[in-house]
Amino acid sequence: MTEQGQQDGEPFEKRHRDGSLWARGRMLDETMHGYWEWFRLDGTMMRSGAFDRGRRIGAWTTYDLSGAVHKVTDFGA
């Protein structure tokens, strides 16, 4: 994030074949950057986490089919 509190990069979304949301986040210089979320076909969140110019950072959360936290993996700073 910038000093002004705004996120770097351009908003980005990718869709499943049926048109439902598959992933959303931001792209910076054609690379995943900042907070991202991935969704299953039924719309439930599957995973969330952050990138620093394409490198996974911080805590990444995987959710089960009910939306409850299944696992958290820490990728560090």
DSSP file (Angstrom, degrees, kcal/mol; ACC not computed):
  #  RESIDUE AA STRUCTURE BP1 BP2  ACC     N-H-->O    O-->H-N    N-H-->O    O-->H-N    TCO  KAPPA ALPHA  PHI   PSI    X-CA   Y-CA   Z-CA
    1    1 A M              0   0    0      0, 0.0     6,-0.2     0, 0.0     2,-0.1   0.000 360.0 360.0 360.0 150.2    0.0    0.0    0.0
    2    2 A T    >   -     0   0    0      4,-2.9     3,-1.9     1,-0.1     6,-0.0  -0.310 360.0-101.3 -80.9 170.4    1.1    3.5   -0.6
    3    3 A E  T 3  S+     0   0    0      1,-0.3    -1,-0.1     2,-0.1     0, 0.0   0.785 122.0  62.3 -62.7 -26.9    1.7    6.1    2.1
    4    4 A Q  T 3  S-     0   0    0      2,-0.1    -1,-0.3     1,-0.1     3,-0.1   0.495 119.4-110.0 -77.6  -2.3   -1.7    7.6    1.2
    5    5 A G  S <  S+     0   0    0     -3,-1.9     2,-0.3     1,-0.3    -2,-0.1   0.523  77.4 129.0  86.9   5.6   -3.4    4.3    2.2
    6    6 A Q        -     0   0    0      1,-0.1    -4,-2.9     0, 0.0    -1,-0.3  -0.661  61.9-110.9 -92.7 151.1   -4.3    3.4   -1.4
    7    7 A Q        -     0   0    0     -2,-0.3     2,-0.2    -6,-0.2    -1,-0.1  -0.566  28.5-122.8 -80.2 143.8   -3.5    0.0   -2.9
    8    8 A D        +     0   0    0     -2,-0.2    25,-0.1     2,-0.1    -1,-0.1  -0.545  69.6  27.3 -79.1 149.9   -0.9   -0.2   -5.6
    9    9 A G  S    S-     0   0    0     -2,-0.2    19,-0.2    17,-0.1    -2,-0.1  -0.151  89.7 -63.2  93.9 174.9   -1.9   -1.7   -8.9
   10   10 A E  E     -A   27   0A   0     17,-2.9    17,-2.6     1,-0.1    15,-0.1  -0.799  52.5-102.9-102.5 140.3   -5.0   -2.1  -11.0
   11   11 A P  E     -A   26   0A   0      0, 0.0     2,-0.3     0, 0.0    15,-0.2  -0.313  43.5-171.8 -58.3 143.9   -8.1   -4.1   -9.9
   12   12 A F  E     -A   25   0A   0     13,-2.6    13,-2.3     2,-0.0     2,-0.3  -0.999  11.8-177.1-142.7 138.6   -8.3   -7.6  -11.6
   13   13 A E  E     -A   24   0A   0     -2,-0.3     2,-0.4    11,-0.2    11,-0.2  -0.993   6.6-164.7-134.6 144.6  -10.9  -10.3  -11.8
   14   14 A K  E     -A   23   0A   0      9,-2.6     8,-2.7    -2,-0.3     9,-2.0  -0.977  14.8-150.2-125.9 143.6  -10.9  -13.7  -13.4
   15   15 A R  E     -A   21   0A   0     -2,-0.4     6,-0.2     6,-0.2     5,-0.1  -0.834  14.1-118.1-118.1 150.4  -14.1  -15.7  -14.0
   16   16 A H    >   -     0   0    0      4,-3.1     3,-2.1    -2,-0.3     6,-0.1  -0.279  46.7 -95.0 -68.8 167.6  -15.0  -19.4  -14.2
   17   17 A R  T 3  S+     0   0    0      1,-0.3    -1,-0.1     2,-0.1    -2,-0.0   0.819 127.4  57.1 -56.0 -32.2  -16.5  -20.7  -17.5
   18   18 A D  T 3  S-     0   0    0      2,-0.1    -1,-0.3     1,-0.1     3,-0.1   0.485 121.6-107.3 -81.1  -0.4  -20.0  -20.2  -16.1
   19   19 A G  S <  S+     0   0    0     -3,-2.1    -2,-0.1     1,-0.3     3,-0.1   0.279  75.9 133.5  95.7 -10.2  -19.2  -16.5  -15.4
   20   20 A S        -     0   0    0      1,-0.1    -4,-3.1    -5,-0.1    -1,-0.3  -0.369  69.2 -87.0 -72.5 155.8  -19.0  -16.7  -11.7
   21   21 A L  E     +A   15   0A   0     -6,-0.2    -6,-0.2     1,-0.2    22,-0.2  -0.434  45.8 171.3 -67.4 127.3  -16.1  -15.1   -9.9
   22   22 A W  E     -     0   0A   0     -8,-2.7    17,-3.0     1,-0.4     2,-0.3   0.793  65.3  -6.8-101.0 -44.7  -13.0  -17.3   -9.7
   23   23 A A  E     -AB  14  38A   0     -9,-2.0    -9,-2.6    15,-0.3    -1,-0.4  -0.996  55.6-173.9-153.3 150.7  -10.4  -14.8   -8.4
   24   24 A R  E     +AB  13  37A   0     13,-2.2    13,-2.3    -2,-0.3     2,-0.3  -0.994  29.5 104.1-148.2 146.3  -10.0  -11.1   -7.6
   25   25 A G  E     -A   12   0A   0    -13,-2.3   -13,-2.6    -2,-0.3     2,-0.3  -0.865  61.5 -62.6-179.2-147.1   -7.1   -8.9   -6.6
   26   26 A R  E     -AB  11  33A   0      7,-0.6     7,-2.5    -2,-0.3     2,-0.4  -0.960  29.8-148.6-131.5 148.6   -4.7   -6.4   -8.0
   27   27 A M  E     -AB  10  32A   0    -17,-2.6   -17,-2.9    -2,-0.3     2,-0.5  -0.957   9.9-173.1-116.1 134.7   -2.1   -6.5  -10.7
   28   28 A L  E >  S- B   0  31A   0      3,-3.1     3,-0.8    -2,-0.4    -2,-0.0  -0.982  79.2 -14.5-127.7 117.8    1.0   -4.3  -10.7
   29   29 A D  T 3  S-     0   0    0     -2,-0.5    -1,-0.1     1,-0.2     3,-0.1   0.915 129.4 -54.8  53.7  45.5    3.2   -4.5  -13.8
   30   30 A E  T 3  S+     0   0    0      1,-0.2     2,-0.4    -3,-0.0    -1,-0.2   0.717 119.1 109.9  63.0  24.6    1.4   -7.6  -14.9
   31   31 A T  E <  S-B   28   0A   0     -3,-0.8    -3,-3.1    20,-0.0    -1,-0.2  -0.978  79.2-101.5-129.9 141.4    2.1   -9.4  -11.6
   32   32 A M  E     +B   27   0A   0     -2,-0.4    22,-2.4    -5,-0.2     2,-0.3  -0.398  50.7 171.8 -59.7 133.9   -0.2  -10.3   -8.7
   33   33 A H  E     +B   26   0A   0     -7,-2.5    -7,-0.6    20,-0.2    19,-0.2  -0.992  36.7   1.5-150.5 137.7    0.2   -7.7   -6.0
   34   34 A G  E    S- C   0  51A   0     17,-2.7    17,-2.1    -2,-0.3     2,-0.2  -0.403 106.4  -7.5  83.6-162.5   -1.6   -7.0   -2.7
   35   35 A Y  E     - C   0  50A   0     15,-0.2     2,-0.3    -2,-0.1    15,-0.3  -0.476  65.2-176.0 -75.9 135.4   -4.5   -9.0   -1.3
   36   36 A W  E     - C   0  49A   0     13,-3.3    13,-2.1    -2,-0.2     2,-0.3  -0.938  10.4-163.2-130.3 152.9   -6.2  -11.7   -3.4
   37   37 A E  E     -BC  24  48A   0    -13,-2.3   -13,-2.2    -2,-0.3     2,-0.4  -0.991   3.4-159.4-134.4 144.0   -9.2  -14.0   -3.0
   38   38 A W  E     -BC  23  47A   0      9,-2.7     8,-3.1    -2,-0.3     9,-1.4  -0.956  11.7-160.9-122.7 144.3  -10.2  -17.2   -4.9
   39   39 A F  E     - C   0  45A   0    -17,-3.0     6,-0.2    -2,-0.4     2,-0.1  -0.909  14.6-124.9-128.0 150.3  -13.7  -18.7   -5.0
   40   40 A R    >   -     0   0    0      4,-2.9     3,-1.9    -2,-0.3   -24,-0.1  -0.343  42.1 -96.9 -80.0 170.0  -15.3  -22.0   -5.8
   41   41 A L  T 3  S+     0   0    0      1,-0.3    -1,-0.1     2,-0.1   -20,-0.1   0.818 125.4  57.4 -57.8 -31.8  -18.0  -22.4   -8.5
   42   42 A D  T 3  S-     0   0    0      2,-0.1    -1,-0.3     1,-0.1     3,-0.1   0.481 120.9-107.9 -81.7   0.2  -20.6  -22.2   -5.8
   43   43 A G  S <  S+     0   0    0     -3,-1.9     2,-0.1     1,-0.3    -2,-0.1   0.294  74.6 134.4  95.5  -9.9  -19.3  -18.8   -4.7
   44   44 A T        -     0   0    0      1,-0.1    -4,-2.9    -5,-0.1    -1,-0.3  -0.469  64.3-103.7 -73.2 146.2  -17.7  -19.8   -1.4
   45   45 A M  E     -C   39   0A   0     -6,-0.2    -6,-0.3     1,-0.2    22,-0.1  -0.502  35.8-179.7 -71.8 134.7  -14.2  -18.5   -0.7
   46   46 A M  E     -     0   0A   0     -8,-3.1    17,-2.4     1,-0.4     2,-0.3   0.793  62.9  -7.0-100.8 -40.8  -11.5  -21.1   -1.2
   47   47 A R  E     -CD  38  62A   0     -9,-1.4    -9,-2.7    15,-0.2    -1,-0.4  -0.994  53.7-171.2-157.3 151.9   -8.3  -19.2   -0.4
   48   48 A S  E     +CD  37  61A   0     13,-2.1    13,-2.6    -2,-0.3     2,-0.3  -0.993  23.5 125.0-147.4 149.2   -7.1  -15.7    0.4
   49   49 A G  E     -C   36   0A   0    -13,-2.1   -13,-3.3    -2,-0.3     2,-0.3  -0.974  43.9 -94.8 177.2 178.8   -3.7  -14.2    0.8
   50   50 A A  E     -CD  35  57A   0      7,-0.9     7,-2.6    -2,-0.3     2,-0.3  -0.849  20.4-155.5-121.4 152.5   -1.3  -11.4   -0.3
   51   51 A F  E     -CD  34  56A   0    -17,-2.1   -17,-2.7    -2,-0.3     2,-0.5  -0.899  10.8-152.3-118.6 150.0    1.4  -11.0   -2.8
   52   52 A D  E >  S- D   0  55A   0      3,-2.6     3,-1.2    -2,-0.3   -19,-0.1  -0.888  87.7 -37.7-118.1  96.4    4.4   -8.6   -3.0
   53   53 A R  T 3  S-     0   0    0     -2,-0.5   -20,-0.2     1,-0.3   -21,-0.1   0.923 127.8 -37.0  50.1  51.8    5.0   -8.3   -6.7
   54   54 A G  T 3  S+     0   0    0    -22,-2.4     2,-0.5     1,-0.2    -1,-0.3   0.295 116.1 110.2  91.3  -9.0    4.2  -12.0   -7.4
   55   55 A R  E <  S-D   52   0A   0     -3,-1.2    -3,-2.6   -23,-0.2    -1,-0.2  -0.878  71.6-119.8-103.6 127.0    5.7  -13.4   -4.2
   56   56 A R  E     +D   51   0A   0     -2,-0.5     2,-0.3    -5,-0.2    -5,-0.2  -0.402  39.9 177.5 -64.3 135.6    3.4  -14.8   -1.5
   57   57 A I  E     +D   50   0A   0     -7,-2.6    -7,-0.9    -2,-0.1    20,-0.2  -0.946  35.1   1.1-136.9 158.0    3.7  -13.0    1.8
   58   58 A G  E    S-     0   0A   0     18,-3.8    17,-3.0    -2,-0.3     2,-0.4  -0.102 104.8 -14.7  68.0-162.0    2.0  -13.1    5.2
   59   59 A A  E     - E   0  74A   0     15,-0.2     2,-0.4    16,-0.1    15,-0.2  -0.634  57.5-163.4 -82.1 128.9   -0.7  -15.4    6.3
   60   60 A W  E     - E   0  73A   0     13,-3.1    13,-2.8    -2,-0.4     2,-0.4  -0.948   9.2-153.3-111.4 132.9   -2.6  -17.3    3.6
   61   61 A T  E     -DE  48  72A   0    -13,-2.6   -13,-2.1    -2,-0.4     2,-0.4  -0.904   7.5-162.1-113.8 133.2   -6.0  -18.9    4.6
   62   62 A T  E     -DE  47  71A   0      9,-3.0     8,-3.2    -2,-0.4     9,-1.8  -0.943  15.3-153.8-109.5 134.1   -7.6  -21.9    3.0
   63   63 A Y  E     - E   0  69A   0    -17,-2.4     6,-0.2    -2,-0.4     5,-0.1  -0.815   8.6-129.0-111.2 146.9  -11.4  -22.3    3.7
   64   64 A D    >   -     0   0    0      4,-3.0     3,-1.8    -2,-0.3     6,-0.1  -0.221  44.0 -85.5 -82.0-178.7  -13.5  -25.5    3.7
   65   65 A L  T 3  S+     0   0    0      1,-0.3    -1,-0.1     2,-0.1   -21,-0.1   0.731 129.3  54.0 -63.4 -22.7  -16.7  -25.9    1.8
   66   66 A S  T 3  S-     0   0    0      2,-0.1    -1,-0.3   -22,-0.0     3,-0.1   0.547 120.0-107.5 -86.9  -6.8  -18.7  -24.3    4.6
   67   67 A G  S <  S+     0   0    0     -3,-1.8     2,-0.1     1,-0.3    -2,-0.1   0.406  76.1 134.6  95.4  -1.0  -16.5  -21.2    4.6
   68   68 A A        -     0   0    0      1,-0.1    -4,-3.0    -5,-0.1    -1,-0.3  -0.488  68.8 -91.2 -78.8 152.2  -14.8  -22.0    7.9
   69   69 A V  E     +E   63   0A   0     -6,-0.2    -6,-0.3     1,-0.2     3,-0.1  -0.468  44.1 174.6 -64.6 125.8  -11.0  -21.7    8.1
   70   70 A H  E     -     0   0A   0     -8,-3.2     2,-0.3     1,-0.4    -7,-0.2   0.798  64.2  -7.0 -97.0 -42.9   -9.4  -25.0    7.3
   71   71 A K  E     -E   62   0A   0     -9,-1.8    -9,-3.0     2,-0.0     2,-0.4  -0.992  51.3-154.0-157.6 145.5   -5.7  -24.0    7.3
   72   72 A V  E     -E   61   0A   0     -2,-0.3     2,-0.4   -11,-0.2   -11,-0.2  -0.996  13.4-169.8-124.0 128.4   -3.5  -20.9    7.7
   73   73 A T  E     -E   60   0A   0    -13,-2.8   -13,-3.1    -2,-0.4     2,-0.6  -0.972  12.6-145.5-118.7 129.4    0.0  -20.9    6.2
   74   74 A D  E     +E   59   0A   0     -2,-0.4   -15,-0.2   -15,-0.2     3,-0.1  -0.849  16.8 179.7-100.3 120.1    2.5  -18.1    7.0
   75   75 A F        -     0   0    0    -17,-3.0   -16,-0.1    -2,-0.6    -1,-0.1   0.338  40.6-131.1 -96.3   4.0    4.8  -17.1    4.2
   76   76 A G              0   0    0      1,-0.2   -18,-3.8   -19,-0.1    -1,-0.3  -0.122 360.0 360.0  74.6-174.0    6.6  -14.4    6.3
   77   77 A A              0   0    0    -20,-0.2    -1,-0.2    -3,-0.1   -20,-0.1   0.460 360.0 360.0 -78.2 360.0    7.3  -10.8    5.3
